[in-house]
Amino acid sequence: MKLFVAVVVLFASYGNSLEIVPIAVWGGSDYQYEKILENPVPFAIIQHTVSEECTTDLECLHLVKELRNVFLTLWEDSDIPYSFMIGGNGKVYEGAGWHTVGAHTWRYNDKSIGIGFLGDFRRKSPTPDALKAAQELLSYGFQNKYLADNYKLVGAGQLVPTESPGAALQKIIEGWPHWTPNPLN
């Protein structure tokens, strides 16, 4: 619990409301896969989990635990594929984090962070709190050199054949700093 308090205090000192819940706090154990991610990375990839949505702390905690259990059960030597997940409550839930390679976007895992919005955003937008949390997370990553100075923000569907992050969320991120229509250039 001390770690959680320290994390909240750290981010509050940057003048925003970013709250990252460490995986050891919400998931009961550390991340199970340990390939080191070299920072800064050139890509931040936005996705959605195509799951239920959550808007309260209790709902989001239940959902991220359920998702982790699915990944741990279905794939041996695996864990949550995303670097971070964002709930409708505006909290960020750590997955692989800034320093470990995730398994979110084939061929880009070792050069990106993957941010998964909890829910299905093909037709509807995430909550304003979730969108704000994502922007604050990206800003924090940029300020702390986890993301390269010229990093490219993209939706997963711009890199691999998928509908993720959903049409509604894709349209939103296209107005954010660092978004690029041509990530491979």
One Martini backbone bead per residue (centre of mass of N, CA, C, O) as a GRO file, in nm:
protein
  185
    1MET     BB    1   0.053   0.065  -0.016
    2LYS     BB    2   0.294   0.261  -0.022
    3LEU     BB    3   0.332   0.265  -0.327
    4PHE     BB    4   0.064   0.396  -0.404
    5VAL     BB    5   0.108   0.665  -0.254
    6ALA     BB    6   0.369   0.745  -0.402
    7VAL     BB    7   0.248   0.762  -0.684
    8VAL     BB    8   0.036   0.980  -0.633
    9VAL     BB    9   0.232   1.197  -0.535
   10LEU     BB   10   0.411   1.215  -0.783
   11PHE     BB   11   0.182   1.309  -0.985
   12ALA     BB   12   0.080   1.558  -0.825
   13SER     BB   13   0.351   1.726  -0.866
   14TYR     BB   14   0.266   1.786  -1.186
   15GLY     BB   15  -0.037   1.921  -1.181
   16ASN     BB   16  -0.214   1.664  -1.187
   17SER     BB   17  -0.450   1.369  -1.182
   18LEU     BB   18  -0.267   1.137  -1.206
   19GLU     BB   19  -0.350   0.777  -1.170
   20ILE     BB   20  -0.147   0.503  -1.085
   21VAL     BB   21  -0.206   0.159  -1.067
   22PRO     BB   22  -0.038  -0.085  -0.960
   23ILE     BB   23  -0.024  -0.419  -1.022
   24ALA     BB   24   0.040  -0.508  -0.724
   25VAL     BB   25  -0.230  -0.383  -0.624
   26TRP     BB   26  -0.461  -0.488  -0.828
   27GLY     BB   27  -0.324  -0.798  -0.895
   28GLY     BB   28  -0.124  -0.917  -0.646
   29SER     BB   29   0.116  -0.889  -0.864
   30ASP     BB   30   0.352  -0.898  -1.066
   31TYR     BB   31   0.468  -0.901  -1.359
   32GLN     BB   32   0.529  -1.203  -1.561
   33TYR     BB   33   0.696  -1.039  -1.769
   34GLU     BB   34   1.072  -0.967  -1.842
   35LYS     BB   35   1.104  -0.765  -2.084
   36ILE     BB   36   1.291  -0.508  -2.171
   37LEU     BB   37   1.220  -0.165  -2.219
   38GLU     BB   38   1.343   0.070  -2.427
   39ASN     BB   39   1.419   0.397  -2.352
   40PRO     BB   40   1.277   0.560  -2.573
   41VAL     BB   41   0.980   0.546  -2.751
   42PRO     BB   42   0.820   0.589  -3.081
   43PHE     BB   43   0.542   0.462  -2.955
   44ALA     BB   44   0.183   0.520  -2.920
   45ILE     BB   45  -0.081   0.285  -2.854
   46ILE     BB   46  -0.419   0.272  -2.927
   47GLN     BB   47  -0.684   0.100  -2.747
   48HIS     BB   48  -0.925  -0.162  -2.698
   49THR     BB   49  -1.087  -0.429  -2.510
   50VAL     BB   50  -1.372  -0.525  -2.576
   51SER     BB   51  -1.550  -0.462  -2.319
   52GLU     BB   52  -1.647  -0.365  -2.063
   53GLU     BB   53  -1.730  -0.105  -1.871
   54CYS     BB   54  -1.611   0.162  -1.644
   55THR     BB   55  -1.679   0.410  -1.355
   56THR     BB   56  -1.577   0.267  -1.106
   57ASP     BB   57  -1.354   0.142  -0.896
   58LEU     BB   58  -1.487  -0.137  -0.861
   59GLU     BB   59  -1.539  -0.204  -1.159
   60CYS     BB   60  -1.243  -0.171  -1.258
   61LEU     BB   61  -1.111  -0.376  -1.074
   62HIS     BB   62  -1.274  -0.617  -1.172
   63LEU     BB   63  -1.199  -0.597  -1.475
   64VAL     BB   64  -0.885  -0.618  -1.461
   65LYS     BB   65  -0.884  -0.890  -1.316
   66GLU     BB   66  -1.041  -1.045  -1.531
   67LEU     BB   67  -0.847  -0.994  -1.767
   68ARG     BB   68  -0.597  -1.118  -1.639
   69ASN     BB   69  -0.711  -1.402  -1.603
   70VAL     BB   70  -0.751  -1.460  -1.900
   71PHE     BB   71  -0.454  -1.429  -1.991
   72LEU     BB   72  -0.328  -1.635  -1.787
   73THR     BB   73  -0.505  -1.880  -1.890
   74LEU     BB   74  -0.465  -1.879  -2.213
   75TRP     BB   75  -0.155  -1.775  -2.171
   76GLU     BB   76   0.141  -1.871  -2.142
   77ASP     BB   77   0.367  -1.648  -2.038
   78SER     BB   78   0.153  -1.425  -1.953
   79ASP     BB   79  -0.031  -1.112  -1.969
   80ILE     BB   80  -0.107  -0.823  -1.983
   81PRO     BB   81  -0.063  -0.654  -2.289
   82TYR     BB   82  -0.062  -0.384  -2.164
   83SER     BB   83   0.082  -0.112  -2.024
   84PHE     BB   84  -0.207   0.029  -2.012
   85MET     BB   85  -0.515   0.110  -1.839
   86ILE     BB   86  -0.841   0.274  -1.891
   87GLY     BB   87  -1.083   0.412  -1.706
   88GLY     BB   88  -1.387   0.580  -1.659
   89ASN     BB   89  -1.261   0.696  -1.374
   90GLY     BB   90  -0.950   0.801  -1.454
   91LYS     BB   91  -0.777   0.550  -1.426
   92VAL     BB   92  -0.459   0.392  -1.415
   93TYR     BB   93  -0.354   0.064  -1.520
   94GLU     BB   94  -0.104  -0.137  -1.474
   95GLY     BB   95   0.099  -0.337  -1.660
   96ALA     BB   96   0.393  -0.331  -1.806
   97GLY     BB   97   0.463  -0.047  -1.852
   98TRP     BB   98   0.768   0.132  -1.911
   99HIS     BB   99   0.989  -0.141  -1.874
  100THR     BB  100   0.795  -0.348  -2.033
  101VAL     BB  101   0.710  -0.573  -2.253
  102GLY     BB  102   0.444  -0.624  -2.434
  103ALA     BB  103   0.126  -0.771  -2.617
  104HIS     BB  104  -0.047  -0.560  -2.829
  105THR     BB  105   0.153  -0.521  -3.106
  106TRP     BB  106   0.253  -0.657  -3.365
  107ARG     BB  107   0.596  -0.553  -3.412
  108TYR     BB  108   0.568  -0.315  -3.151
  109ASN     BB  109   0.635  -0.396  -2.852
  110ASP     BB  110   0.960  -0.300  -2.850
  111LYS     BB  111   0.847   0.026  -2.948
  112SER     BB  112   0.612   0.051  -2.717
  113ILE     BB  113   0.308   0.169  -2.598
  114GLY     BB  114   0.004   0.032  -2.456
  115ILE     BB  115  -0.330   0.171  -2.464
  116GLY     BB  116  -0.615   0.052  -2.283
  117PHE     BB  117  -0.942   0.090  -2.318
  118LEU     BB  118  -1.215   0.027  -2.121
  119GLY     BB  119  -1.386  -0.113  -2.384
  120ASP     BB  120  -1.617  -0.005  -2.651
  121PHE     BB  121  -1.517   0.230  -2.937
  122ARG     BB  122  -1.685   0.225  -3.213
  123ARG     BB  123  -1.950   0.428  -3.123
  124LYS     BB  124  -1.822   0.531  -2.854
  125SER     BB  125  -1.700   0.727  -2.608
  126PRO     BB  126  -1.514   0.796  -2.375
  127THR     BB  127  -1.466   0.937  -2.102
  128PRO     BB  128  -1.340   1.230  -1.999
  129ASP     BB  129  -1.158   1.101  -1.779
  130ALA     BB  130  -1.012   0.902  -1.968
  131LEU     BB  131  -0.897   1.108  -2.169
  132LYS     BB  132  -0.735   1.269  -1.962
  133ALA     BB  133  -0.557   1.037  -1.860
  134ALA     BB  134  -0.417   0.979  -2.129
  135GLN     BB  135  -0.289   1.259  -2.168
  136GLU     BB  136  -0.129   1.254  -1.900
  137LEU     BB  137   0.034   1.000  -1.960
  138LEU     BB  138   0.175   1.106  -2.214
  139SER     BB  139   0.303   1.351  -2.080
  140TYR     BB  140   0.466   1.196  -1.871
  141GLY     BB  141   0.628   1.022  -2.074
  142PHE     BB  142   0.760   1.264  -2.215
  143GLN     BB  143   0.890   1.416  -1.968
  144ASN     BB  144   1.042   1.119  -1.880
  145LYS     BB  145   1.154   0.963  -2.146
  146TYR     BB  146   0.963   0.721  -2.253
  147LEU     BB  147   0.917   0.916  -2.483
  148ALA     BB  148   0.991   1.040  -2.760
  149ASP     BB  149   1.011   1.347  -2.895
  150ASN     BB  150   0.893   1.201  -3.186
  151TYR     BB  151   0.651   1.059  -3.123
  152LYS     BB  152   0.391   0.827  -3.217
  153LEU     BB  153   0.046   0.852  -3.247
  154VAL     BB  154  -0.171   0.559  -3.248
  155GLY     BB  155  -0.370   0.336  -3.384
  156ALA     BB  156  -0.367   0.004  -3.420
  157GLY     BB  157  -0.503   0.009  -3.716
  158GLN     BB  158  -0.241   0.154  -3.847
  159LEU     BB  159  -0.055  -0.131  -3.816
  160VAL     BB  160  -0.296  -0.338  -3.788
  161PRO     BB  161  -0.551  -0.574  -3.835
  162THR     BB  162  -0.789  -0.362  -3.682
  163GLU     BB  163  -1.042  -0.181  -3.498
  164SER     BB  164  -0.844  -0.071  -3.318
  165PRO     BB  165  -1.001   0.161  -3.102
  166GLY     BB  166  -1.214   0.256  -3.266
  167ALA     BB  167  -1.377   0.500  -3.431
  168ALA     BB  168  -1.435   0.703  -3.201
  169LEU     BB  169  -1.144   0.707  -3.079
  170GLN     BB  170  -0.983   0.770  -3.330
  171LYS     BB  171  -1.103   1.050  -3.383
  172ILE     BB  172  -0.992   1.177  -3.123
  173ILE     BB  173  -0.675   1.122  -3.152
  174GLU     BB  174  -0.644   1.299  -3.417
  175GLY     BB  175  -0.631   1.570  -3.209
  176TRP     BB  176  -0.363   1.492  -3.091
  177PRO     BB  177  -0.066   1.498  -2.993
  178HIS     BB  178   0.143   1.310  -3.224
  179TRP     BB  179  -0.038   1.246  -3.431
  180THR     BB  180  -0.040   1.013  -3.715
  181PRO     BB  181  -0.121   0.910  -4.044
  182ASN     BB  182   0.206   0.812  -4.095
  183PRO     BB  183   0.385   0.588  -3.913
  184LEU     BB  184   0.598   0.473  -4.150
  185ASN     BB  185   0.755   0.766  -4.207
   0.00000   0.00000   0.00000
